[in-house]
């Protein structure tokens, strides 16, 4: 399943401020670059932990088969809508009676399409996923790891270094790593 981010998480000025404080930068001239580095660090946090750090509205396309489909992005906070996608790309909202949804305590979101819709093309599932609703609510180890990794990117920007995250960042994020059985 391919995820599309419909409404990305917002990165507040406070997040850039924390990174600037860590780097001892006082001018606003580098804010755009620092924001890009912080977004890259949050993307790396998701790749490392298997969990989206900041809440965003996402969409995944699933088949209309009757079995349960587990969404690949998590932790899911809410499943917002389920729509049938026609061959021409038009969408029709499915009534709640035509599907079942479930979000388990670990944040895995699942959807099952009912018999009336099953086999009639793909279905778009829109949902909100993320560990925290905003930067201030992000757990300290995730937030500090993102700050440290963005600072690392800043210091390595001219050397072109492309190694793994620093060990200190990995140590902060490791307890948040979601393990899944295949």
N, C-alpha and C positions, 0 to 999 in steps of 0.2 A: 504494500500500500504506500502510495506517495502522499506525503503531507504537504499541504499548502497553508502558509500562515496568512490568514485573512486580515486580522488586526494585530499587528506586532505589539510586543510589550513596550511601554514607554520607559525611556531612560531619563530620569529626572536630573536636574542640575546638581542635586545633592550627590549623585553618583559620580559625576565628573569632578565635583568638588573634593570628594574623598580621594580620587585618583590624583588630582593635582596636589593635594596635601601630602600624599605618599611620595610624590616625585619632587616636592618643593618647587612647584611652578605657580607663579602668582599672576601671570598675564592670561587674558582670554584668547590670545592669538592661536593657541594650539587646541582649543576646545573641540573642534570638529574632528581632528586627528585622534585625540584622546577618546572621544565618544566612539569612534570606529574601532579603536583598539579594545575598548571595554565591551563592545558588542561581540567582537571576535572572541574575547575571553569567556563571555557568557555562552557563546556557541560551543566553545571547547568544554566548558563545564557540562553542557548537555551531552556532548559526545562522550565525555569521561564517565559521568554518573548515570547516563541513560534516562535522565529526568530534565524536563525543561525548567530552568530556574525561575523565570518571571512569567506570570500568566499572560497568555496570548490566545486569541481566538484562532482556531485551526480548522482545517477540513481534511478529511481522508475519504477517498472513493473506495468502496467495498463492493464485492459482487452481491447480487441479490439472492444468494443461496440461503437456505433455511438454517444453517448452522450459526453458532455464535461467532462473531468476528471481533477479535480483540484489537483495539486501536493501538498503533505503534507508538504514539506519543503519550507521555504521561508526566506527572500524575494528572489525571483528568479531574477537574473540579465540577464540570457540568456538561451534559450533552444537550445542545441547544436546539438542533433540528435534524431531521432525516428527510431527504428529498430523493425522489427517483430522477435519474438523469436519462433523458430520451436520446436517441441516436443523433438528433440535430443539436443537442446541447441544452435544450430547454429543460427546465426543472419543474417538478410538481411536488409540493409538500405532501408527505404521507400522513394520514391521520394516525394518531397514537395507537389506534387499535390494530394497525398493520405492522407494528414492530414492537420489540421489547428492548429495553436498555438496562444496563447494570453498571454500577461503579463500585468496585470492591474496596475494602478498607485501605489497600495499598495504592489506590488510585488508578488501577487498570480499568479502563472503560471498555464496555462490550456492547454490541448491538446484534440483534437477531431479527431478520426480516420474516414477516408472516407469510403464510401460504398464498395469500391473494396476490402478493407482489413478487414472490420468489420466481427467479428465472426470467424476469422481464427487464434486463439491463442493469447497469450499475446503480449504486445508491451513494449519495453524498451525505456524509455524517459531519455536522458542524459541532464543535465543542470548544470548551475553554480548558486549557491545560497549563500547569505550572506549579512549582513548589510554593511560591508566594505571589500574592496579588500585586505587590509593588516592591520597589527597592528597599524601603524601610522594613518591610516584613520578611525580607530574605534572611534565612538563617546566617549567623555570623561566619561560619566556616565557608559557606558558598560565596558570600559577599567578599570576604577577605581573600579568598582564593582568586576570585575574578580580579580584584584590585591588584594583587601581586602578579598575576599573569599578565594583565595589561601593562603594568610597570615593566615587566620583563620584556614584553614586546617593544615597548618604548626604548629601552636600553639597547635592544638588539636590532633595531630597525635599520641601521646602516650596515651591520655585519652580514645580514641576510641569513642568520642562523635559523634553522628550521628543525630544531630538536623537539623532544617531548616537553611537557610542562615541567617546570622546576620541581624537585622532590618535595619542597615545602607546600606547593600548591596541591600536588597529588595527595599528600598527607592530610590536608584540610578536606579534600573532596572524597577521599576513599570511604569514609563511613556513610556517605550519601549515595554510594554506587548501588544501583538497582540490579540485582542478579535475577535472571530469568532462566527457567528450565526450558530447554528446547525440545 
